[in-house]
Amino acid sequence: MGMELSTDTAAAARHARFGKLPERIRIEDTVEGAKATAGGGENAYDPAASWKYYSCLALDLGL
């Protein structure tokens, strides 16, 4: 009988926590708009300057 009470208590706790679905999220709340800048802005890829950020362990060690 003690097992039934603990099982029922555990089932009630699970149902209280997981018994209903979460609230729906509107599409308007999930989308964020941002204006694009011409030319890509400061985060644009620059192939001429990409060597500044290149890292190679063999080159660093002089191998």
N, CA, C and O atoms as CSV, one atom per row, in Angstrom:
chain,resi,resn,atom,element,x,y,z
A,1,MET,N,N,0.818,-1.185,0.000
A,1,MET,CA,C,0.000,0.000,0.000
A,1,MET,C,C,0.866,1.255,0.000
A,1,MET,O,O,0.509,2.260,-0.614
A,2,GLY,N,N,1.989,1.196,0.679
A,2,GLY,CA,C,2.897,2.337,0.694
A,2,GLY,C,C,3.447,2.615,-0.690
A,2,GLY,O,O,3.701,3.770,-1.033
A,3,MET,N,N,3.637,1.566,-1.501
A,3,MET,CA,C,4.137,1.746,-2.864
A,3,MET,C,C,3.109,2.470,-3.718
A,3,MET,O,O,3.480,3.305,-4.542
A,4,GLU,N,N,1.833,2.174,-3.545
A,4,GLU,CA,C,0.786,2.826,-4.332
A,4,GLU,C,C,0.724,4.313,-4.023
A,4,GLU,O,O,0.574,5.124,-4.937
A,5,LEU,N,N,0.837,4.682,-2.766
A,5,LEU,CA,C,0.757,6.087,-2.397
A,5,LEU,C,C,1.936,6.869,-2.960
A,5,LEU,O,O,1.762,7.984,-3.452
A,6,SER,N,N,3.142,6.292,-2.893
A,6,SER,CA,C,4.296,7.008,-3.418
A,6,SER,C,C,4.236,7.091,-4.942
A,6,SER,O,O,4.662,8.089,-5.523
A,7,THR,N,N,3.710,6.051,-5.593
A,7,THR,CA,C,3.565,6.079,-7.039
A,7,THR,C,C,2.523,7.116,-7.443
A,7,THR,O,O,2.730,7.853,-8.407
A,8,ASP,N,N,1.417,7.183,-6.728
A,8,ASP,CA,C,0.389,8.167,-7.027
A,8,ASP,C,C,0.898,9.587,-6.782
A,8,ASP,O,O,0.581,10.504,-7.539
A,9,THR,N,N,1.680,9.762,-5.732
A,9,THR,CA,C,2.246,11.071,-5.437
A,9,THR,C,C,3.213,11.480,-6.534
A,9,THR,O,O,3.210,12.630,-6.973
A,10,ALA,N,N,4.041,10.541,-6.978
A,10,ALA,CA,C,4.989,10.825,-8.050
A,10,ALA,C,C,4.261,11.124,-9.356
A,10,ALA,O,O,4.652,12.028,-10.094
A,11,ALA,N,N,3.210,10.372,-9.640
A,11,ALA,CA,C,2.426,10.612,-10.853
A,11,ALA,C,C,1.747,11.971,-10.796
A,11,ALA,O,O,1.672,12.667,-11.809
A,12,ALA,N,N,1.256,12.355,-9.640
A,12,ALA,CA,C,0.611,13.661,-9.486
A,12,ALA,C,C,1.632,14.784,-9.670
A,12,ALA,O,O,1.324,15.815,-10.268
A,13,ALA,N,N,2.838,14.584,-9.158
A,13,ALA,CA,C,3.883,15.591,-9.318
A,13,ALA,C,C,4.286,15.722,-10.788
A,13,ALA,O,O,4.479,16.832,-11.284
A,14,ARG,N,N,4.413,14.582,-11.485
A,14,ARG,CA,C,4.736,14.620,-12.919
A,14,ARG,C,C,3.643,15.311,-13.714
A,14,ARG,O,O,3.922,16.108,-14.610
A,15,HIS,N,N,2.399,15.000,-13.380
A,15,HIS,CA,C,1.279,15.609,-14.094
A,15,HIS,C,C,1.218,17.114,-13.831
A,15,HIS,O,O,0.884,17.883,-14.732
A,16,ALA,N,N,1.534,17.540,-12.614
A,16,ALA,CA,C,1.528,18.967,-12.298
A,16,ALA,C,C,2.613,19.695,-13.083
A,16,ALA,O,O,2.431,20.844,-13.487
A,17,ARG,N,N,3.737,19.026,-13.296
A,17,ARG,CA,C,4.857,19.675,-13.995
A,17,ARG,C,C,4.745,19.557,-15.506
A,17,ARG,O,O,4.992,20.529,-16.220
A,18,PHE,N,N,4.374,18.375,-16.008
A,18,PHE,CA,C,4.382,18.120,-17.445
A,18,PHE,C,C,3.001,17.846,-18.025
A,18,PHE,O,O,2.903,17.380,-19.161
A,19,GLY,N,N,1.951,18.114,-17.297
A,19,GLY,CA,C,0.611,17.735,-17.717
A,19,GLY,C,C,0.006,18.582,-18.812
A,19,GLY,O,O,-1.001,18.187,-19.399
A,20,LYS,N,N,0.587,19.742,-19.113
A,20,LYS,CA,C,0.019,20.566,-20.176
A,20,LYS,C,C,1.141,21.061,-21.087
A,20,LYS,O,O,2.304,21.128,-20.690
A,21,LEU,N,N,0.769,21.399,-22.295
A,21,LEU,CA,C,1.733,21.897,-23.264
A,21,LEU,C,C,2.079,23.348,-22.951
A,21,LEU,O,O,1.268,24.063,-22.363
A,22,PRO,N,N,3.269,23.790,-23.336
A,22,PRO,CA,C,3.610,25.194,-23.120
A,22,PRO,C,C,2.759,26.101,-24.004
A,22,PRO,O,O,2.178,25.652,-24.992
A,23,GLU,N,N,2.692,27.359,-23.645
A,23,GLU,CA,C,1.907,28.311,-24.426
A,23,GLU,C,C,2.526,28.487,-25.802
A,23,GLU,O,O,3.743,28.398,-25.962
A,24,ARG,N,N,1.676,28.739,-26.797
A,24,ARG,CA,C,2.140,28.933,-28.162
A,24,ARG,C,C,2.865,30.271,-28.282
A,24,ARG,O,O,2.512,31.244,-27.617
A,25,ILE,N,N,3.877,30.302,-29.136
A,25,ILE,CA,C,4.635,31.512,-29.400
A,25,ILE,C,C,4.227,32.032,-30.771
A,25,ILE,O,O,4.245,31.289,-31.752
A,26,ARG,N,N,3.862,33.301,-30.840
A,26,ARG,CA,C,3.463,33.877,-32.117
A,26,ARG,C,C,4.675,34.051,-33.022
A,26,ARG,O,O,5.785,34.275,-32.540
A,27,ILE,N,N,4.468,33.950,-34.325
A,27,ILE,CA,C,5.550,34.121,-35.294
A,27,ILE,C,C,6.155,35.517,-35.179
A,27,ILE,O,O,7.365,35.675,-35.338
A,28,GLU,N,N,5.349,36.511,-34.911
A,28,GLU,CA,C,5.840,37.880,-34.789
A,28,GLU,C,C,6.849,38.017,-33.645
A,28,GLU,O,O,7.730,38.876,-33.691
A,29,ASP,N,N,6.720,37.177,-32.630
A,29,ASP,CA,C,7.630,37.238,-31.494
A,29,ASP,C,C,8.948,36.523,-31.765
A,29,ASP,O,O,9.903,36.706,-31.010
A,30,THR,N,N,9.032,35.712,-32.823
A,30,THR,CA,C,10.241,34.939,-33.089
A,30,THR,C,C,11.116,35.549,-34.162
A,30,THR,O,O,12.243,35.097,-34.365
A,31,VAL,N,N,10.621,36.578,-34.862
A,31,VAL,CA,C,11.361,37.165,-35.976
A,31,VAL,C,C,11.868,38.539,-35.576
A,31,VAL,O,O,11.134,39.339,-34.996
A,32,GLU,N,N,13.123,38.805,-35.889
A,32,GLU,CA,C,13.696,40.110,-35.609
A,32,GLU,C,C,14.184,40.701,-36.921
A,32,GLU,O,O,14.934,40.058,-37.655
A,33,GLY,N,N,13.774,41.886,-37.208
A,33,GLY,CA,C,14.181,42.545,-38.448
A,33,GLY,C,C,15.341,43.486,-38.205
A,33,GLY,O,O,15.407,44.150,-37.171
A,34,ALA,N,N,16.252,43.542,-39.156
A,34,ALA,CA,C,17.378,44.463,-39.082
A,34,ALA,C,C,17.663,44.973,-40.484
A,34,ALA,O,O,17.574,44.219,-41.452
A,35,LYS,N,N,18.001,46.240,-40.595
A,35,LYS,CA,C,18.296,46.820,-41.888
A,35,LYS,C,C,19.701,46.423,-42.324
A,35,LYS,O,O,20.636,46.408,-41.523
A,36,ALA,N,N,19.831,46.104,-43.597
A,36,ALA,CA,C,21.136,45.755,-44.156
A,36,ALA,C,C,21.859,47.025,-44.577
A,36,ALA,O,O,21.238,47.981,-45.041
A,37,THR,N,N,23.179,47.026,-44.409
A,37,THR,CA,C,23.960,48.177,-44.835
A,37,THR,C,C,24.587,47.883,-46.190
A,37,THR,O,O,24.906,46.734,-46.498
A,38,ALA,N,N,24.759,48.901,-46.980
A,38,ALA,CA,C,25.383,48.730,-48.294
A,38,ALA,C,C,26.866,48.452,-48.112
A,38,ALA,O,O,27.532,49.129,-47.328
A,39,GLY,N,N,27.387,47.469,-48.824
A,39,GLY,CA,C,28.803,47.149,-48.742
A,39,GLY,C,C,29.144,46.190,-47.621
A,39,GLY,O,O,30.307,45.812,-47.484
A,40,GLY,N,N,28.188,45.784,-46.822
A,40,GLY,CA,C,28.445,44.792,-45.798
A,40,GLY,C,C,28.847,45.348,-44.453
A,40,GLY,O,O,28.835,44.618,-43.462
A,41,GLY,N,N,29.202,46.621,-44.385
A,41,GLY,CA,C,29.561,47.205,-43.097
A,41,GLY,C,C,30.931,46.751,-42.632
A,41,GLY,O,O,31.763,46.337,-43.439
A,42,GLU,N,N,31.163,46.828,-41.341
A,42,GLU,CA,C,32.485,46.497,-40.806
A,42,GLU,C,C,32.726,44.996,-40.694
A,42,GLU,O,O,33.864,44.576,-40.486
A,43,ASN,N,N,31.684,44.178,-40.827
A,43,ASN,CA,C,31.835,42.729,-40.742
A,43,ASN,C,C,32.008,42.078,-42.106
A,43,ASN,O,O,31.940,40.853,-42.209
A,44,ALA,N,N,32.230,42.861,-43.155
A,44,ALA,CA,C,32.362,42.317,-44.504
A,44,ALA,C,C,33.681,41.556,-44.630
A,44,ALA,O,O,34.663,41.883,-43.964
A,45,TYR,N,N,33.689,40.552,-45.477
A,45,TYR,CA,C,34.887,39.753,-45.709
A,45,TYR,C,C,35.852,40.520,-46.602
A,45,TYR,O,O,35.464,41.016,-47.660
A,46,ASP,N,N,37.084,40.617,-46.186
A,46,ASP,CA,C,38.120,41.290,-46.961
A,46,ASP,C,C,39.235,40.287,-47.233
A,46,ASP,O,O,40.027,40.001,-46.334
A,47,PRO,N,N,39.321,39.742,-48.450
A,47,PRO,CA,C,40.325,38.712,-48.722
A,47,PRO,C,C,41.756,39.224,-48.603
A,47,PRO,O,O,42.654,38.443,-48.288
A,48,ALA,N,N,41.992,40.499,-48.844
A,48,ALA,CA,C,43.352,41.032,-48.744
A,48,ALA,C,C,43.824,41.087,-47.292
A,48,ALA,O,O,45.021,40.977,-47.027
A,49,ALA,N,N,42.909,41.254,-46.364
A,49,ALA,CA,C,43.279,41.360,-44.954
A,49,ALA,C,C,43.082,40.047,-44.204
A,49,ALA,O,O,43.304,39.998,-42.994
A,50,SER,N,N,42.671,38.981,-44.893
A,50,SER,CA,C,42.405,37.731,-44.199
A,50,SER,C,C,43.680,37.085,-43.653
A,50,SER,O,O,43.598,36.268,-42.736
A,51,TRP,N,N,44.846,37.424,-44.187
A,51,TRP,CA,C,46.093,36.844,-43.697
A,51,TRP,C,C,46.385,37.277,-42.265
A,51,TRP,O,O,47.133,36.598,-41.560
A,52,LYS,N,N,45.814,38.385,-41.824
A,52,LYS,CA,C,46.057,38.869,-40.468
A,52,LYS,C,C,45.513,37.903,-39.414
A,52,LYS,O,O,46.040,37.825,-38.305
A,53,TYR,N,N,44.474,37.179,-39.761
A,53,TYR,CA,C,43.809,36.308,-38.801
A,53,TYR,C,C,44.109,34.846,-39.058
A,53,TYR,O,O,43.516,33.975,-38.419
A,54,TYR,N,N,45.013,34.557,-39.976
A,54,TYR,CA,C,45.341,33.176,-40.303
A,54,TYR,C,C,46.295,32.637,-39.254
A,54,TYR,O,O,47.282,33.292,-38.918
A,55,SER,N,N,46.020,31.478,-38.743
A,55,SER,CA,C,46.872,30.874,-37.730
A,55,SER,C,C,47.165,29.438,-38.121
A,55,SER,O,O,46.253,28.655,-38.388
A,56,CYS,N,N,48.429,29.104,-38.152
A,56,CYS,CA,C,48.851,27.745,-38.479
A,56,CYS,C,C,49.968,27.376,-37.523
A,56,CYS,O,O,50.974,28.081,-37.449
A,57,LEU,N,N,49.811,26.302,-36.804
A,57,LEU,CA,C,50.805,25.893,-35.809
A,57,LEU,C,C,52.153,25.604,-36.454
A,57,LEU,O,O,53.194,25.969,-35.908
A,58,ALA,N,N,52.140,24.945,-37.624
A,58,ALA,CA,C,53.409,24.630,-38.301
A,58,ALA,C,C,54.141,25.912,-38.683
A,58,ALA,O,O,55.362,25.972,-38.533
A,59,LEU,N,N,53.453,26.931,-39.166
A,59,LEU,CA,C,54.104,28.187,-39.502
A,59,LEU,C,C,54.577,28.911,-38.253
A,59,LEU,O,O,55.648,29.518,-38.266
A,60,ASP,N,N,53.806,28.861,-37.176
A,60,ASP,CA,C,54.205,29.497,-35.938
A,60,ASP,C,C,55.474,28.878,-35.366
A,60,ASP,O,O,56.298,29.577,-34.775
A,61,LEU,N,N,55.633,27.569,-35.539
A,61,LEU,CA,C,56.820,26.884,-35.033
A,61,LEU,C,C,57.989,26.947,-36.009
A,61,LEU,O,O,59.096,26.526,-35.673
A,62,GLY,N,N,57.760,27.463,-37.209
A,62,GLY,CA,C,58.830,27.579,-38.190
A,62,GLY,C,C,59.121,26.269,-38.878
A,62,GLY,O,O,60.248,26.053,-39.324
A,63,LEU,N,N,58.160,25.399,-38.978
A,63,LEU,CA,C,58.364,24.106,-39.633
A,63,LEU,C,C,58.103,24.172,-41.103
A,63,LEU,O,O,58.231,23.165,-41.798
